Amino acid sequence: MSVTLKSDMELFAAALAGVRVYIVADSKIVDYGGIVEEYTQDYVRIGGTWYLRESCEFFGSKFMPES
């Protein structure tokens, strides 16, 4: 089951839980990503790459932490 990660709290919880996050832009998966490493008001860093929050959606699984 995937969940959309929008708020700072959701991104923080995903980072703490080690949830694998994937990134979608223009209705297409851009990257299968990894764990949230850092985030700001405008960007999220996953797998060493910064993604603009305004133009991307972030999805993670509630039940599948990074192994």
PQR file with spaces between the fields and no chain letter, atoms N, CA, C, O and H, PARSE charges and radii, in Angstrom:
ATOM       1  N    MET     1       0.842   -1.178    0.000 -0.4000 1.5000
ATOM       2  CA   MET     1       0.000    0.000    0.000 -0.0000 2.0000
ATOM       3  C    MET     1       0.885    1.238    0.000  0.5500 1.7000
ATOM       4  O    MET     1       1.738    1.389    0.875 -0.5500 1.4000
ATOM       5  N    SER     2       0.693    2.118   -0.965 -0.4000 1.5000
ATOM       6  CA   SER     2       1.475    3.344   -1.055 -0.0000 2.0000
ATOM       7  C    SER     2       0.730    4.496   -0.417  0.5500 1.7000
ATOM       8  O    SER     2      -0.500    4.544   -0.405 -0.5500 1.4000
ATOM       9  H    SER     2       0.000    1.995   -1.675  0.4000 1.0000
ATOM      10  N    VAL     3       1.504    5.416    0.110 -0.4000 1.5000
ATOM      11  CA   VAL     3       0.935    6.611    0.720 -0.0000 2.0000
ATOM      12  C    VAL     3       1.694    7.821    0.177  0.5500 1.7000
ATOM      13  O    VAL     3       2.914    7.776    0.014 -0.5500 1.4000
ATOM      14  H    VAL     3       2.503    5.377    0.100  0.4000 1.0000
ATOM      15  N    THR     4       0.968    8.893   -0.100 -0.4000 1.5000
ATOM      16  CA   THR     4       1.580   10.121   -0.586 -0.0000 2.0000
ATOM      17  C    THR     4       2.211   10.865    0.585  0.5500 1.7000
ATOM      18  O    THR     4       1.601   11.023    1.643 -0.5500 1.4000
ATOM      19  H    THR     4      -0.022    8.929    0.032  0.4000 1.0000
ATOM      20  N    LEU     5       3.432   11.313    0.376 -0.4000 1.5000
ATOM      21  CA   LEU     5       4.156   12.063    1.401 -0.0000 2.0000
ATOM      22  C    LEU     5       4.202   13.521    0.989  0.5500 1.7000
ATOM      23  O    LEU     5       4.922   13.881    0.058 -0.5500 1.4000
ATOM      24  H    LEU     5       3.928   11.185   -0.483  0.4000 1.0000
ATOM      25  N    LYS     6       3.442   14.359    1.670 -0.4000 1.5000
ATOM      26  CA   LYS     6       3.371   15.772    1.292 -0.0000 2.0000
ATOM      27  C    LYS     6       3.930   16.695    2.365  0.5500 1.7000
ATOM      28  O    LYS     6       4.709   17.601    2.065 -0.5500 1.4000
ATOM      29  H    LYS     6       2.857   14.066    2.426  0.4000 1.0000
ATOM      30  N    SER     7       3.546   16.474    3.580 -0.4000 1.5000
ATOM      31  CA   SER     7       3.928   17.403    4.652 -0.0000 2.0000
ATOM      32  C    SER     7       5.327   17.103    5.176  0.5500 1.7000
ATOM      33  O    SER     7       5.868   16.018    4.962 -0.5500 1.4000
ATOM      34  H    SER     7       2.913   15.739    3.823  0.4000 1.0000
ATOM      35  N    ASP     8       5.898   18.080    5.863 -0.4000 1.5000
ATOM      36  CA   ASP     8       7.191   17.874    6.507 -0.0000 2.0000
ATOM      37  C    ASP     8       7.114   16.715    7.492  0.5500 1.7000
ATOM      38  O    ASP     8       8.049   15.919    7.589 -0.5500 1.4000
ATOM      39  H    ASP     8       5.459   18.962    6.037  0.4000 1.0000
ATOM      40  N    MET     9       6.016   16.615    8.215 -0.4000 1.5000
ATOM      41  CA   MET     9       5.863   15.546    9.202 -0.0000 2.0000
ATOM      42  C    MET     9       5.857   14.172    8.532  0.5500 1.7000
ATOM      43  O    MET     9       6.454   13.229    9.052 -0.5500 1.4000
ATOM      44  H    MET     9       5.257   17.261    8.136  0.4000 1.0000
ATOM      45  N    GLU    10       5.191   14.051    7.387 -0.4000 1.5000
ATOM      46  CA   GLU    10       5.153   12.775    6.666 -0.0000 2.0000
ATOM      47  C    GLU    10       6.534   12.403    6.133  0.5500 1.7000
ATOM      48  O    GLU    10       6.932   11.240    6.192 -0.5500 1.4000
ATOM      49  H    GLU    10       4.706   14.816    6.964  0.4000 1.0000
ATOM      50  N    LEU    11       7.260   13.387    5.614 -0.4000 1.5000
ATOM      51  CA   LEU    11       8.613   13.129    5.118 -0.0000 2.0000
ATOM      52  C    LEU    11       9.549   12.754    6.268  0.5500 1.7000
ATOM      53  O    LEU    11      10.382   11.859    6.126 -0.5500 1.4000
ATOM      54  H    LEU    11       6.936   14.332    5.566  0.4000 1.0000
ATOM      55  N    PHE    12       9.412   13.427    7.388 -0.4000 1.5000
ATOM      56  CA   PHE    12      10.229   13.137    8.566 -0.0000 2.0000
ATOM      57  C    PHE    12       9.966   11.715    9.066  0.5500 1.7000
ATOM      58  O    PHE    12      10.899   10.970    9.364 -0.5500 1.4000
ATOM      59  H    PHE    12       8.735   14.153    7.503  0.4000 1.0000
ATOM      60  N    ALA    13       8.693   11.351    9.155 -0.4000 1.5000
ATOM      61  CA   ALA    13       8.328   10.003    9.614 -0.0000 2.0000
ATOM      62  C    ALA    13       8.866    8.939    8.658  0.5500 1.7000
ATOM      63  O    ALA    13       9.345    7.894    9.100 -0.5500 1.4000
ATOM      64  H    ALA    13       7.935   11.956    8.913  0.4000 1.0000
ATOM      65  N    ALA    14       8.791    9.198    7.361 -0.4000 1.5000
ATOM      66  CA   ALA    14       9.312    8.247    6.371 -0.0000 2.0000
ATOM      67  C    ALA    14      10.823    8.098    6.516  0.5500 1.7000
ATOM      68  O    ALA    14      11.356    6.995    6.394 -0.5500 1.4000
ATOM      69  H    ALA    14       8.402   10.047    7.002  0.4000 1.0000
ATOM      70  N    ALA    15      11.513    9.210    6.776 -0.4000 1.5000
ATOM      71  CA   ALA    15      12.962    9.161    6.962 -0.0000 2.0000
ATOM      72  C    ALA    15      13.317    8.346    8.205  0.5500 1.7000
ATOM      73  O    ALA    15      14.217    7.507    8.163 -0.5500 1.4000
ATOM      74  H    ALA    15      11.080   10.106    6.874  0.4000 1.0000
ATOM      75  N    LEU    16      12.619    8.588    9.298 -0.4000 1.5000
ATOM      76  CA   LEU    16      12.878    7.865   10.548 -0.0000 2.0000
ATOM      77  C    LEU    16      12.607    6.368   10.407  0.5500 1.7000
ATOM      78  O    LEU    16      13.347    5.541   10.940 -0.5500 1.4000
ATOM      79  H    LEU    16      11.887    9.270    9.333  0.4000 1.0000
ATOM      80  N    ALA    17      11.549    6.034    9.691 -0.4000 1.5000
ATOM      81  CA   ALA    17      11.160    4.631    9.533 -0.0000 2.0000
ATOM      82  C    ALA    17      11.986    3.904    8.465  0.5500 1.7000
ATOM      83  O    ALA    17      11.912    2.681    8.346 -0.5500 1.4000
ATOM      84  H    ALA    17      10.948    6.706    9.258  0.4000 1.0000
ATOM      85  N    GLY    18      12.771    4.660    7.691 -0.4000 1.5000
ATOM      86  CA   GLY    18      13.570    4.038    6.639 -0.0000 2.0000
ATOM      87  C    GLY    18      12.738    3.536    5.484  0.5500 1.7000
ATOM      88  O    GLY    18      13.073    2.535    4.852 -0.5500 1.4000
ATOM      89  H    GLY    18      12.831    5.653    7.788  0.4000 1.0000
ATOM      90  N    VAL    19      11.649    4.234    5.209 -0.4000 1.5000
ATOM      91  CA   VAL    19      10.740    3.835    4.135 -0.0000 2.0000
ATOM      92  C    VAL    19      11.348    4.195    2.779  0.5500 1.7000
ATOM      93  O    VAL    19      11.849    5.303    2.588 -0.5500 1.4000
ATOM      94  H    VAL    19      11.376    5.048    5.722  0.4000 1.0000
ATOM      95  N    ARG    20      11.298    3.251    1.844 -0.4000 1.5000
ATOM      96  CA   ARG    20      11.732    3.535    0.471 -0.0000 2.0000
ATOM      97  C    ARG    20      10.683    4.415   -0.191  0.5500 1.7000
ATOM      98  O    ARG    20       9.497    4.086   -0.213 -0.5500 1.4000
ATOM      99  H    ARG    20      10.891    2.351    1.999  0.4000 1.0000
ATOM     100  N    VAL    21      11.140    5.539   -0.731 -0.4000 1.5000
ATOM     101  CA   VAL    21      10.259    6.530   -1.342 -0.0000 2.0000
ATOM     102  C    VAL    21      10.548    6.582   -2.837  0.5500 1.7000
ATOM     103  O    VAL    21      11.707    6.582   -3.252 -0.5500 1.4000
ATOM     104  H    VAL    21      12.103    5.807   -0.713  0.4000 1.0000
ATOM     105  N    TYR    22       9.497    6.625   -3.637 -0.4000 1.5000
ATOM     106  CA   TYR    22       9.703    6.818   -5.066 -0.0000 2.0000
ATOM     107  C    TYR    22       9.097    8.144   -5.483  0.5500 1.7000
ATOM     108  O    TYR    22       8.213    8.678   -4.814 -0.5500 1.4000
ATOM     109  H    TYR    22       8.555    6.625   -3.300  0.4000 1.0000
ATOM     110  N    ILE    23       9.592    8.672   -6.610 -0.4000 1.5000
ATOM     111  CA   ILE    23       9.271   10.030   -7.034 -0.0000 2.0000
ATOM     112  C    ILE    23       8.515    9.991   -8.355  0.5500 1.7000
ATOM     113  O    ILE    23       8.901    9.284   -9.285 -0.5500 1.4000
ATOM     114  H    ILE    23      10.311    8.237   -7.154  0.4000 1.0000
ATOM     115  N    VAL    24       7.433   10.762   -8.423 -0.4000 1.5000
ATOM     116  CA   VAL    24       6.604   10.851   -9.619 -0.0000 2.0000
ATOM     117  C    VAL    24       6.537   12.313  -10.063  0.5500 1.7000
ATOM     118  O    VAL    24       6.335   13.210   -9.245 -0.5500 1.4000
ATOM     119  H    VAL    24       7.120   11.336   -7.667  0.4000 1.0000
ATOM     120  N    ALA    25       6.709   12.541  -11.369 -0.4000 1.5000
ATOM     121  CA   ALA    25       6.551   13.870  -11.962 -0.0000 2.0000
ATOM     122  C    ALA    25       5.839   13.693  -13.295  0.5500 1.7000
ATOM     123  O    ALA    25       6.144   12.770  -14.051 -0.5500 1.4000
ATOM     124  H    ALA    25       6.873   11.812  -12.033  0.4000 1.0000
ATOM     125  N    ASP    26       4.912   14.557  -13.575 -0.4000 1.5000
ATOM     126  CA   ASP    26       4.131   14.482  -14.817 -0.0000 2.0000
ATOM     127  C    ASP    26       3.491   13.108  -14.994  0.5500 1.7000
ATOM     128  O    ASP    26       3.461   12.566  -16.099 -0.5500 1.4000
ATOM     129  H    ASP    26       4.664   15.307  -12.961  0.4000 1.0000
ATOM     130  N    SER    27       2.984   12.554  -13.905 -0.4000 1.5000
ATOM     131  CA   SER    27       2.292   11.256  -13.888 -0.0000 2.0000
ATOM     132  C    SER    27       3.174   10.074  -14.287  0.5500 1.7000
ATOM     133  O    SER    27       2.665    9.019  -14.665 -0.5500 1.4000
ATOM     134  H    SER    27       3.009   12.994  -13.008  0.4000 1.0000
ATOM     135  N    LYS    28       4.493   10.245  -14.204 -0.4000 1.5000
ATOM     136  CA   LYS    28       5.428    9.171  -14.525 -0.0000 2.0000
ATOM     137  C    LYS    28       6.419    9.006  -13.385  0.5500 1.7000
ATOM     138  O    LYS    28       6.828    9.983  -12.758 -0.5500 1.4000
ATOM     139  H    LYS    28       4.907   11.102  -13.897  0.4000 1.0000
ATOM     140  N    ILE    29       6.800    7.768  -13.124 -0.4000 1.5000
ATOM     141  CA   ILE    29       7.811    7.524  -12.105 -0.0000 2.0000
ATOM     142  C    ILE    29       9.147    8.040  -12.625  0.5500 1.7000
ATOM     143  O    ILE    29       9.636    7.595  -13.663 -0.5500 1.4000
ATOM     144  H    ILE    29       6.467    6.974  -13.633  0.4000 1.0000
ATOM     145  N    VAL    30       9.724    8.974  -11.898 -0.4000 1.5000
ATOM     146  CA   VAL    30      10.993    9.578  -12.270 -0.0000 2.0000
ATOM     147  C    VAL    30      12.147    8.753  -11.716  0.5500 1.7000
ATOM     148  O    VAL    30      13.177    8.580  -12.367 -0.5500 1.4000
ATOM     149  H    VAL    30       9.327    9.336  -11.054  0.4000 1.0000
ATOM     150  N    ASP    31      11.954    8.249  -10.500 -0.4000 1.5000
ATOM     151  CA   ASP    31      13.015    7.494   -9.844 -0.0000 2.0000
ATOM     152  C    ASP    31      12.389    6.620   -8.772  0.5500 1.7000
ATOM     153  O    ASP    31      11.431    7.018   -8.109 -0.5500 1.4000
ATOM     154  H    ASP    31      11.117    8.390   -9.971  0.4000 1.0000
ATOM     155  N    TYR    32      12.943    5.423   -8.609 -0.4000 1.5000
ATOM     156  CA   TYR    32      12.470    4.550   -7.550 -0.0000 2.0000
ATOM     157  C    TYR    32      13.120    4.906   -6.231  0.5500 1.7000
ATOM     158  O    TYR    32      12.861    4.269   -5.209 -0.5500 1.4000
ATOM     159  H    TYR    32      13.721    5.100   -9.147  0.4000 1.0000
ATOM     160  N    GLY    33      13.966    5.925   -6.255 -0.4000 1.5000
ATOM     161  CA   GLY    33      14.469    6.598   -5.078 -0.0000 2.0000
ATOM     162  C    GLY    33      15.133    5.772   -4.020  0.5500 1.7000
ATOM     163  O    GLY    33      15.968    4.913   -4.302 -0.5500 1.4000
ATOM     164  H    GLY    33      14.176    6.442   -7.085  0.4000 1.0000
ATOM     165  N    GLY    34      14.750    6.044   -2.799 -0.4000 1.5000
ATOM     166  CA   GLY    34      15.355    5.441   -1.631 -0.0000 2.0000
ATOM     167  C    GLY    34      14.811    6.126   -0.397  0.5500 1.7000
ATOM     168  O    GLY    34      13.651    6.538   -0.361 -0.5500 1.4000
ATOM     169  H    GLY    34      14.071    6.742   -2.570  0.4000 1.0000
ATOM     170  N    ILE    35      15.644    6.243    0.604 -0.4000 1.5000
ATOM     171  CA   ILE    35      15.235    6.852    1.863 -0.0000 2.0000
ATOM     172  C    ILE    35      15.380    8.370    1.786  0.5500 1.7000
ATOM     173  O    ILE    35      16.321    8.877    1.175 -0.5500 1.4000
ATOM     174  H    ILE    35      16.586    5.908    0.575  0.4000 1.0000
ATOM     175  N    VAL    36      14.451    9.091    2.405 -0.4000 1.5000
ATOM     176  CA   VAL    36      14.542   10.546    2.492 -0.0000 2.0000
ATOM     177  C    VAL    36      15.781   10.882    3.319  0.5500 1.7000
ATOM     178  O    VAL    36      15.896   10.483    4.477 -0.5500 1.4000
ATOM     179  H    VAL    36      13.687    8.679    2.901  0.4000 1.0000
ATOM     180  N    GLU    37      16.701   11.619    2.708 -0.4000 1.5000
ATOM     181  CA   GLU    37      17.947   11.996    3.385 -0.0000 2.0000
ATOM     182  C    GLU    37      17.852   13.372    4.023  0.5500 1.7000
ATOM     183  O    GLU    37      18.445   13.626    5.072 -0.5500 1.4000
ATOM     184  H    GLU    37      16.608   11.943    1.767  0.4000 1.0000
ATOM     185  N    GLU    38      17.103   14.253    3.385 -0.4000 1.5000
ATOM     186  CA   GLU    38      17.004   15.632    3.851 -0.0000 2.0000
ATOM     187  C    GLU    38      15.839   16.282    3.122  0.5500 1.7000
ATOM     188  O    GLU    38      15.461   15.844    2.035 -0.5500 1.4000
ATOM     189  H    GLU    38      16.621   14.048    2.534  0.4000 1.0000
ATOM     190  N    TYR    39      15.275   17.314    3.707 -0.4000 1.5000
ATOM     191  CA   TYR    39      14.232   18.073    3.017 -0.0000 2.0000
ATOM     192  C    TYR    39      14.240   19.512    3.503  0.5500 1.7000
ATOM     193  O    TYR    39      14.643   19.815    4.626 -0.5500 1.4000
ATOM     194  H    TYR    39      15.582   17.670    4.590  0.4000 1.0000
ATOM     195  N    THR    40      13.778   20.386    2.617 -0.4000 1.5000
ATOM     196  CA   THR    40      13.611   21.792    2.943 -0.0000 2.0000
ATOM     197  C    THR    40      12.183   22.158    2.555  0.5500 1.7000
ATOM     198  O    THR    40      11.396   21.300    2.156 -0.5500 1.4000
ATOM     199  H    THR    40      13.450   20.139    1.705  0.4000 1.0000
ATOM     200  N    GLN    41      11.869   23.406    2.675 -0.4000 1.5000
ATOM     201  CA   GLN    41      10.535   23.872    2.291 -0.0000 2.0000
ATOM     202  C    GLN    41      10.279   23.629    0.806  0.5500 1.7000
ATOM     203  O    GLN    41       9.137   23.422    0.398 -0.5500 1.4000
ATOM     204  H    GLN    41      12.508   24.103    2.999  0.4000 1.0000
ATOM     205  N    ASP    42      11.344   23.655   -0.004 -0.4000 1.5000
ATOM     206  CA   ASP    42      11.190   23.558   -1.458 -0.0000 2.0000
ATOM     207  C    ASP    42      11.682   22.255   -2.086  0.5500 1.7000
ATOM     208  O    ASP    42      11.250   21.900   -3.182 -0.5500 1.4000
ATOM     209  H    ASP    42      12.272   23.823    0.328  0.4000 1.0000
ATOM     210  N    TYR    43      12.577   21.540   -1.407 -0.4000 1.5000
ATOM     211  CA   TYR    43      13.211   20.367   -2.006 -0.0000 2.0000
ATOM     212  C    TYR    43      13.225   19.171   -1.054  0.5500 1.7000
ATOM     213  O    TYR    43      13.123   19.309    0.165 -0.5500 1.4000
ATOM     214  H    TYR    43      12.928   21.828   -0.517  0.4000 1.0000
ATOM     215  N    VAL    44      13.356   17.985   -1.670 -0.4000 1.5000
ATOM     216  CA   VAL    44      13.548   16.750   -0.915 -0.0000 2.0000
ATOM     217  C    VAL    44      14.744   16.038   -1.540  0.5500 1.7000
ATOM     218  O    VAL    44      14.824   15.902   -2.761 -0.5500 1.4000
ATOM     219  H    VAL    44      13.439   17.873   -2.661  0.4000 1.0000
ATOM     220  N    ARG    45      15.682   15.582   -0.689 -0.4000 1.5000
ATOM     221  CA   ARG    45      16.846   14.858   -1.201 -0.0000 2.0000
ATOM     222  C    ARG    45      16.672   13.376   -0.913  0.5500 1.7000
ATOM     223  O    ARG    45      16.534   12.956    0.236 -0.5500 1.4000
ATOM     224  H    ARG    45      15.617   15.693    0.303  0.4000 1.0000
ATOM     225  N    ILE    46      16.683   12.600   -1.981 -0.4000 1.5000
ATOM     226  CA   ILE    46      16.540   11.142   -1.912 -0.0000 2.0000
ATOM     227  C    ILE    46      17.616   10.546   -2.812  0.5500 1.7000
ATOM     228  O    ILE    46      17.735   10.925   -3.977 -0.5500 1.4000
ATOM     229  H    ILE    46      16.795   12.941   -2.914  0.4000 1.0000
ATOM     230  N    GLY    47      18.380    9.636   -2.284 -0.4000 1.5000
ATOM     231  CA   GLY    47      19.428    8.997   -3.087 -0.0000 2.0000
ATOM     232  C    GLY    47      20.449    9.975   -3.623  0.5500 1.7000
ATOM     233  O    GLY    47      21.002    9.762   -4.702 -0.5500 1.4000
ATOM     234  H    GLY    47      18.283    9.329   -1.337  0.4000 1.0000
ATOM     235  N    GLY    48      20.711   11.054   -2.883 -0.4000 1.5000
ATOM     236  CA   GLY    48      21.706   12.033   -3.296 -0.0000 2.0000
ATOM     237  C    GLY    48      21.218   13.050   -4.310  0.5500 1.7000
ATOM     238  O    GLY    48      21.980   13.928   -4.714 -0.5500 1.4000
ATOM     239  H    GLY    48      20.262   11.227   -2.006  0.4000 1.0000
ATOM     240  N    THR    49      19.972   12.951   -4.728 -0.4000 1.5000
ATOM     241  CA   THR    49      19.402   13.869   -5.718 -0.0000 2.0000
ATOM     242  C    THR    49      18.333   14.731   -5.064  0.5500 1.7000
ATOM     243  O    THR    49      17.511   14.245   -4.287 -0.5500 1.4000
ATOM     244  H    THR    49      19.353   12.238   -4.400  0.4000 1.0000
ATOM     245  N    TRP    50      18.358   16.016   -5.390 -0.4000 1.5000
ATOM     246  CA   TRP    50      17.342   16.945   -4.878 -0.0000 2.0000
ATOM     247  C    TRP    50      16.172   17.009   -5.850  0.5500 1.7000
ATOM     248  O    TRP    50      16.368   17.152   -7.057 -0.5500 1.4000
ATOM     249  H    TRP    50      19.026   16.411   -6.021  0.4000 1.0000
ATOM     250  N    TYR    51      14.955   16.902   -5.322 -0.4000 1.5000
ATOM     251  CA   TYR    51      13.725   16.972   -6.119 -0.0000 2.0000
ATOM     252  C    TYR    51      12.892   18.142   -5.646  0.5500 1.7000
ATOM     253  O    TYR    51      12.723   18.349   -4.445 -0.5500 1.4000
ATOM     254  H    TYR    51      14.796   16.785   -4.341  0.4000 1.0000
ATOM     255  N    LEU    52      12.371   18.910   -6.590 -0.4000 1.5000
ATOM     256  CA   LEU    52      11.538   20.059   -6.280 -0.0000 2.0000
ATOM     257  C    LEU    52      10.166   19.592   -5.810  0.5500 1.7000
ATOM     258  O    LEU    52       9.467   18.885   -6.535 -0.5500 1.4000
ATOM     259  H    LEU    52      12.508   18.742   -7.566  0.4000 1.0000
ATOM     260  N    ARG    53       9.785   19.979   -4.617 -0.4000 1.5000
ATOM     261  CA   ARG    53       8.516   19.528   -4.040 -0.0000 2.0000
ATOM     262  C    ARG    53       7.318   20.010   -4.852  0.5500 1.7000
ATOM     263  O    ARG    53       6.297   19.326   -4.928 -0.5500 1.4000
ATOM     264  H    ARG    53      10.353   20.554   -4.028  0.4000 1.0000
ATOM     265  N    GLU    54       7.445   21.178   -5.451 -0.4000 1.5000
ATOM     266  CA   GLU    54       6.351   21.762   -6.209 -0.0000 2.0000
ATOM     267  C    GLU    54       6.011   20.958   -7.470  0.5500 1.7000
ATOM     268  O    GLU    54       4.856   20.930   -7.896 -0.5500 1.4000
ATOM     269  H    GLU    54       8.274   21.733   -5.389  0.4000 1.0000
ATOM     270  N    SER    55       7.009   20.311   -8.062 -0.4000 1.5000
ATOM     271  CA   SER    55       6.770   19.613   -9.326 -0.0000 2.0000
ATOM     272  C    SER    55       6.828   18.086   -9.217  0.5500 1.7000
ATOM     273  O    SER    55       6.664   17.391  -10.220 -0.5500 1.4000
ATOM     274  H    SER    55       7.947   20.334   -7.717  0.4000 1.0000
ATOM     275  N    CYS    56       7.058   17.559   -8.016 -0.4000 1.5000
ATOM     276  CA   CYS    56       7.134   16.113   -7.828 -0.0000 2.0000
ATOM     277  C    CYS    56       6.171   15.654   -6.739  0.5500 1.7000
ATOM     278  O    CYS    56       5.781   16.420   -5.859 -0.5500 1.4000
ATOM     279  H    CYS    56       7.191   18.123   -7.201  0.4000 1.0000
ATOM     280  N    GLU    57       5.805   14.392   -6.828 -0.4000 1.5000
ATOM     281  CA   GLU    57       5.041   13.748   -5.772 -0.0000 2.0000
ATOM     282  C    GLU    57       5.917   12.639   -5.213  0.5500 1.7000
ATOM     283  O    GLU    57       6.704   12.029   -5.938 -0.5500 1.4000
ATOM     284  H    GLU    57       6.122   13.769   -7.544  0.4000 1.0000
ATOM     285  N    PHE    58       5.775   12.385   -3.923 -0.4000 1.5000
ATOM     286  CA   PHE    58       6.594   11.392   -3.242 -0.0000 2.0000
ATOM     287  C    PHE    58       5.683   10.344   -2.635  0.5500 1.7000
ATOM     288  O    PHE    58       4.714   10.665   -1.948 -0.5500 1.4000
ATOM     289  H    PHE    58       5.137   12.881   -3.335  0.4000 1.0000
ATOM     290  N    PHE    59       6.004    9.088   -2.897 -0.4000 1.5000
ATOM     291  CA   PHE    59       5.187    7.980   -2.411 -0.0000 2.0000
ATOM     292  C    PHE    59       6.063    6.993   -1.660  0.5500 1.7000
ATOM     293  O    PHE    59       7.200    6.725   -2.047 -0.5500 1.4000
ATOM     294  H    PHE    59       6.792    8.827   -3.456  0.4000 1.0000
ATOM     295  N    GLY    60       5.519    6.465   -0.594 -0.4000 1.5000
ATOM     296  CA   GLY    60       6.227    5.453    0.176 -0.0000 2.0000
ATOM     297  C    GLY    60       5.252    4.398    0.644  0.5500 1.7000
ATOM     298  O    GLY    60       4.039    4.607    0.640 -0.5500 1.4000
ATOM     299  H    GLY    60       4.595    6.682   -0.280  0.4000 1.0000
ATOM     300  N    SER    61       5.787    3.274    1.042 -0.4000 1.5000
ATOM     301  CA   SER    61       4.955    2.189    1.547 -0.0000 2.0000
ATOM     302  C    SER    61       4.928    2.237    3.057  0.5500 1.7000
ATOM     303  O    SER    61       5.969    2.418    3.689 -0.5500 1.4000
ATOM     304  H    SER    61       6.773    3.104    1.045  0.4000 1.0000
ATOM     305  N    LYS    62       3.773    2.079    3.638 -0.4000 1.5000
ATOM     306  CA   LYS    62       3.647    2.061    5.082 -0.0000 2.0000
ATOM     307  C    LYS    62       4.276    0.810    5.677  0.5500 1.7000
ATOM     308  O    LYS    62       4.635    0.799    6.854 -0.5500 1.4000
ATOM     309  H    LYS    62       2.928    1.932    3.125  0.4000 1.0000
ATOM     310  N    PHE    63       4.410   -0.227    4.889 -0.4000 1.5000
ATOM     311  CA   PHE    63       4.794   -1.520    5.418 -0.0000 2.0000
ATOM     312  C    PHE    63       6.125   -2.058    4.918  0.5500 1.7000
ATOM     313  O    PHE    63       6.496   -3.177    5.270 -0.5500 1.4000
ATOM     314  H    PHE    63       4.118   -0.217    3.933  0.4000 1.0000
ATOM     315  N    MET    64       6.852   -1.302    4.113 -0.4000 1.5000
ATOM     316  CA   MET    64       8.080   -1.840    3.527 -0.0000 2.0000
ATOM     317  C    MET    64       9.258   -0.912    3.787  0.5500 1.7000
ATOM     318  O    MET    64       9.654   -0.159    2.897 -0.5500 1.4000
ATOM     319  H    MET    64       6.551   -0.393    3.827  0.4000 1.0000
ATOM     320  N    PRO    65       9.828   -0.950    4.993 -0.5600 1.5000
ATOM     321  CA   PRO    65      11.029   -0.140    5.253  0.2800 2.0000
ATOM     322  C    PRO    65      12.206   -0.623    4.414  0.5500 1.7000
ATOM     323  O    PRO    65      12.240   -1.771    3.972 -0.5500 1.4000
ATOM     324  N    GLU    66      13.155    0.258    4.205 -0.4000 1.5000
ATOM     325  CA   GLU    66      14.381   -0.069    3.475 -0.0000 2.0000
ATOM     326  C    GLU    66      15.090   -1.205    4.203  0.5500 1.7000
ATOM     327  O    GLU    66      15.227   -1.174    5.426 -0.5500 1.4000
ATOM     328  H    GLU    66      13.127    1.191    4.564  0.4000 1.0000
ATOM     329  N    SER    67      15.542   -2.214    3.446 -0.4000 1.5000
ATOM     330  CA   SER    67      16.245   -3.327    4.104 -0.0000 2.0000
ATOM     331  C    SER    67      17.730   -3.258    3.872  0.5500 1.7000
ATOM     332  O    SER    67      18.471   -4.115    4.354 -0.5500 1.4000
ATOM     333  H    SER    67      15.431   -2.240    2.453  0.4000 1.0000
